[in-house]
Amino acid sequence: MALRIKIVKGKKYYYLDLSYFIAKKSKTFSKYIGLEKPSKTQLSKIEHDFKLEIILKLAGKNYATKFISKDNFIKALLFRDAFNKKFASLSTIQRRQYEIDSTLIFTLTTLITEDIDVNLNDVRHALEKTDKLNMQEQISKNMLYAIESIKHTYTLDKKYILGLHKTIMAGFEEKTPGNIRYKQVYLHIRDSKNPSGREISYRPPDFSKVNNLLDSFVKWYNSTNLNPIEKSAEVHYRIYKIHPFLDGNKRVCRLLLNKTLIDEGFSLLNISVKKDAYFKALVESAERNDIKILIDFTLKEFLRQVREFLNDVK
């Protein structure tokens, strides 16, 4: 923030400048304040209101910010717009290739994050083939279908969530596709001393509560005014803690996180590409009952991945 003075014919005119860096460029917003220098209290109020104006201008509505600053949300919106502008400048062939590549890598990443034995060739074959798929290709094909689903503006309700799970588990009836779990589940992380892993200190609710918890989640989702960065992370956090399915919960979490972002004009976020850091943020958020950990990680990854895109794509 900078208080700038412009002198015209001997008169002082005061302006407030707010600057944000996007990759290697700077974006400055300026607001005329008046002829008198504001007090610190007045300037703080002017700055607060100006940031709300900027958010309204960039996002089309005044989203709430809870755990990230208005500055960081403005920065995220500017990164979103920079990505979309750069993407739109690409040729039709380049845009299509980027969409294919990002979808393939997201599919691969989100599956190997769960230690599913697939490779990039499996995912490519799944994209190209329509029948006679092996197990690895079928799992990949299911995820590709799910990614296409979140790119459409379907209403997010319980039916959609169950349908998403049914899509990613299609063909694997033992995973009860599209059905809420019927027993208690336990969450584990890798432990070098225990081959089956260590149970984390957070335990999901009893299966009898899942149905009502999903109803409450949907009600919150469709009523909150939380900004897309925080909302997407909270979506992941809430569904992970409910753990509504026997298997595939984190895959559903990452898909719903991205649906939340995509519905607001953001690009696909490969949230688990840094696997260890992702799990650390997710587990610590659940164990400490501190959503801010996952929100901060989500914001950091979004900015990093867009910055990488802006620097790499010519």
KEKOLMI-305896 format. One record per residue (C-alpha): y, x, z; residue in one letter; residue number from 1. Coordinates in steps of 0.25 Angstrom, whole numbers. Layout:
north_east_up_r_k
Y_X_Z_A_NUM
...
END
This chain:
north_east_up_r_k
0_0_0_M_1
14_5_-3_A_2
28_-1_-1_L_3
36_2_-13_R_4
51_2_-15_I_5
57_-1_-28_K_6
72_2_-29_I_7
80_-6_-40_V_8
95_-5_-40_K_9
95_0_-26_G_10
87_-11_-21_K_11
73_-9_-14_K_12
62_-18_-18_Y_13
49_-17_-10_Y_14
35_-17_-16_Y_15
21_-17_-10_L_16
11_-9_-18_D_17
-4_-10_-16_L_18
-12_0_-24_S_19
-27_1_-26_Y_20
-36_11_-33_F_21
-46_7_-43_I_22
-55_19_-48_A_23
-44_28_-53_K_24
-33_18_-55_K_25
-23_12_-45_S_26
-19_-3_-45_K_27
-6_-6_-38_T_28
-1_-20_-34_F_29
14_-22_-30_S_30
21_-33_-23_K_31
36_-34_-21_Y_32
40_-36_-7_I_33
55_-37_-7_G_34
68_-30_-4_L_35
65_-27_10_E_36
55_-17_16_K_37
44_-25_23_P_38
40_-22_37_S_39
26_-17_40_K_40
22_-31_44_T_41
28_-37_32_Q_42
22_-27_23_L_43
8_-29_29_S_44
9_-44_26_K_45
14_-41_12_I_46
3_-32_9_E_47
-8_-42_14_H_48
-2_-53_6_D_49
-1_-44_-6_F_50
-16_-40_-6_K_51
-19_-55_-5_L_52
-11_-57_-18_E_53
-18_-45_-25_I_54
-32_-51_-21_I_55
-27_-65_-26_L_56
-23_-58_-39_K_57
-35_-50_-41_L_58
-46_-60_-36_A_59
-40_-73_-39_G_60
-41_-77_-24_K_61
-38_-72_-11_N_62
-51_-67_-5_Y_63
-53_-64_9_A_64
-56_-50_14_T_65
-63_-48_27_K_66
-69_-34_28_F_67
-63_-27_16_I_68
-48_-25_15_S_69
-39_-33_5_K_70
-36_-19_-2_D_71
-51_-17_-4_N_72
-53_-30_-10_F_73
-41_-28_-19_I_74
-47_-15_-23_K_75
-61_-22_-26_A_76
-54_-32_-35_L_77
-47_-21_-42_L_78
-60_-14_-44_F_79
-66_-27_-49_R_80
-55_-29_-59_D_81
-56_-14_-64_A_82
-71_-16_-66_F_83
-69_-29_-74_N_84
-58_-23_-82_K_85
-65_-10_-85_K_86
-78_-19_-89_F_87
-70_-28_-98_A_88
-65_-16_-105_S_89
-79_-11_-109_L_90
-85_-15_-123_S_91
-95_-27_-123_T_92
-106_-17_-124_I_93
-101_-9_-113_Q_94
-100_-21_-104_R_95
-113_-26_-107_R_96
-120_-13_-105_Q_97
-113_-11_-91_Y_98
-117_-25_-87_E_99
-132_-22_-91_I_100
-131_-8_-84_D_101
-125_-13_-71_S_102
-135_-25_-70_T_103
-147_-15_-73_L_104
-142_-5_-62_I_105
-139_-16_-52_F_106
-153_-22_-54_T_107
-159_-9_-53_L_108
-151_-5_-40_T_109
-153_-18_-33_T_110
-168_-18_-35_L_111
-170_-3_-31_I_112
-161_-5_-19_T_113
-173_-14_-14_E_114
-183_-3_-18_D_115
-188_-11_-29_I_116
-196_-2_-39_D_117
-188_-4_-52_V_118
-180_6_-61_N_119
-170_4_-72_L_120
-180_2_-83_N_121
-186_-9_-75_D_122
-172_-16_-75_V_123
-169_-13_-89_R_124
-182_-19_-94_H_125
-180_-31_-85_A_126
-167_-33_-92_L_127
-173_-32_-106_E_128
-186_-39_-104_K_129
-189_-54_-103_T_130
-204_-54_-99_D_131
-216_-45_-95_K_132
-208_-39_-84_L_133
-214_-30_-74_N_134
-211_-32_-59_M_135
-200_-22_-59_Q_136
-194_-28_-71_E_137
-195_-42_-66_Q_138
-188_-38_-53_I_139
-177_-32_-61_S_140
-176_-44_-71_K_141
-174_-53_-59_N_142
-163_-45_-54_M_143
-156_-45_-68_L_144
-157_-60_-68_Y_145
-151_-61_-54_A_146
-139_-52_-58_I_147
-136_-61_-70_E_148
-136_-73_-60_S_149
-125_-67_-51_I_150
-117_-64_-63_K_151
-115_-80_-65_H_152
-106_-88_-56_T_153
-117_-96_-50_Y_154
-114_-103_-37_T_155
-119_-95_-25_L_156
-127_-104_-17_D_157
-141_-104_-10_K_158
-148_-108_-23_K_159
-142_-96_-30_Y_160
-146_-86_-19_I_161
-160_-91_-20_L_162
-160_-91_-35_G_163
-155_-77_-35_L_164
-167_-73_-26_H_165
-176_-81_-35_K_166
-171_-73_-47_T_167
-173_-59_-41_I_168
-187_-62_-36_M_169
-192_-70_-48_A_170
-206_-67_-51_G_171
-209_-62_-37_F_172
-214_-74_-29_E_173
-218_-67_-17_E_174
-203_-64_-15_K_175
-200_-79_-14_T_176
-190_-80_-25_P_177
-178_-89_-22_G_178
-183_-93_-8_N_179
-178_-90_6_I_180
-187_-81_14_R_181
-197_-88_24_Y_182
-198_-77_34_K_183
-190_-67_42_Q_184
-186_-54_34_V_185
-182_-40_40_Y_186
-173_-30_34_L_187
-177_-16_33_H_188
-171_-3_28_I_189
-177_10_25_R_190
-182_19_36_D_191
-188_33_34_S_192
-197_31_46_K_193
-202_17_43_N_194
-208_14_29_P_195
-205_-1_30_S_196
-190_2_34_G_197
-182_-1_46_R_198
-178_-16_49_E_199
-163_-16_50_I_200
-157_-22_63_S_201
-153_-35_55_Y_202
-163_-46_53_R_203
-161_-57_44_P_204
-161_-72_49_P_205
-174_-80_51_D_206
-178_-86_37_F_207
-176_-100_43_S_208
-161_-97_43_K_209
-159_-92_29_V_210
-157_-105_22_N_211
-145_-109_30_N_212
-140_-94_30_L_213
-140_-95_15_L_214
-132_-108_15_D_215
-122_-102_24_S_216
-121_-90_15_F_217
-118_-98_3_V_218
-108_-107_11_K_219
-101_-94_15_W_220
-102_-88_1_Y_221
-95_-100_-6_N_222
-84_-101_4_S_223
-80_-87_8_T_224
-67_-81_2_N_225
-71_-67_5_L_226
-68_-57_-6_N_227
-80_-54_-16_P_228
-82_-40_-10_I_229
-84_-44_4_E_230
-91_-57_0_K_231
-101_-50_-9_S_232
-105_-40_2_A_233
-106_-52_12_E_234
-115_-60_3_V_235
-124_-48_3_H_236
-123_-46_18_Y_237
-126_-61_21_R_238
-137_-63_11_I_239
-144_-49_16_Y_240
-143_-54_31_K_241
-149_-68_27_I_242
-160_-61_19_H_243
-164_-74_13_P_244
-176_-69_5_F_245
-189_-62_7_L_246
-185_-51_-3_D_247
-173_-48_-12_G_248
-162_-51_-2_N_249
-153_-39_-5_K_250
-155_-41_-20_R_251
-149_-55_-18_V_252
-138_-49_-9_C_253
-134_-40_-20_R_254
-134_-50_-31_L_255
-126_-60_-22_L_256
-116_-49_-19_L_257
-114_-47_-34_N_258
-113_-61_-37_K_259
-102_-62_-27_T_260
-95_-51_-34_L_261
-98_-55_-48_I_262
-92_-69_-45_D_263
-79_-63_-42_E_264
-78_-54_-54_G_265
-84_-41_-48_F_266
-94_-32_-55_S_267
-109_-31_-51_L_268
-110_-22_-39_L_269
-122_-14_-37_N_270
-121_-14_-22_I_271
-134_-7_-19_S_272
-133_5_-29_V_273
-130_14_-17_K_274
-143_9_-10_K_275
-142_16_3_D_276
-127_13_5_A_277
-130_-1_2_Y_278
-141_-3_11_F_279
-134_4_22_K_280
-122_-5_21_A_281
-130_-18_20_L_282
-139_-15_32_V_283
-128_-10_40_E_284
-120_-23_37_S_285
-132_-31_42_A_286
-136_-23_54_E_287
-121_-22_59_R_288
-118_-36_54_N_289
-106_-30_47_D_290
-104_-35_33_I_291
-92_-25_31_K_292
-102_-14_29_I_293
-108_-20_17_L_294
-94_-25_12_I_295
-88_-11_12_D_296
-100_-6_5_F_297
-99_-17_-6_T_298
-84_-14_-8_L_299
-87_1_-9_K_300
-98_-1_-19_E_301
-90_-10_-27_F_302
-78_-1_-28_L_303
-87_11_-31_R_304
-95_4_-42_Q_305
-83_-1_-49_V_306
-76_12_-48_R_307
-88_19_-54_E_308
-88_9_-66_F_309
-73_11_-68_L_310
-75_26_-68_N_311
-88_27_-77_D_312
-86_16_-87_V_313
-77_20_-99_K_314
END
